Every structure is written in C-alpha cells, then in structure tokens.
C-alpha cells in the first residue's frame, strides 16, 4: 500500500515539475526548460506505467 501511495505522489510531483519547467523556465530559456520538461514527462510516463502494473 505504501508503494502505491509513493508512486502516485511521485507521479503527481513529476507532472507538476514538468509543467513548471515547460511554462516557467521554458518560456525564458527554451532549450534548458523544455529539455528538463520532456525528461520530467518521460519519467512521469515511466512511473505511471509502474503504477498501472502494480494496480493490475
């Protein structure tokens, strides 16, 4: 149960982090901000897949 909570919380944090990097830093410094945002969204997809595997 604790692992499910951890995965859900980390998914939420990674999605927020990606949004902040894309909108905030990405608007001023496109290469750096958008690069980190894509990395955060990629990690969020991986964590989401792990969460899906645990639930099914």
Residue pairs with C-beta under 8 A, 6 or more apart in sequence:
3 54
4 51
4 54
4 55
7 47
7 50
7 51
7 54
8 51
10 47
11 44
11 47
11 48
11 51
14 40
14 41
14 43
14 44
14 47
15 40
15 41
15 44
17 40
18 37
18 38
18 40
18 41
18 44
19 37
21 33
21 34
21 36
21 37
21 40
22 33
22 34
22 37
24 33
25 32
25 33
25 36
25 37
26 33
26 34
26 37
27 33
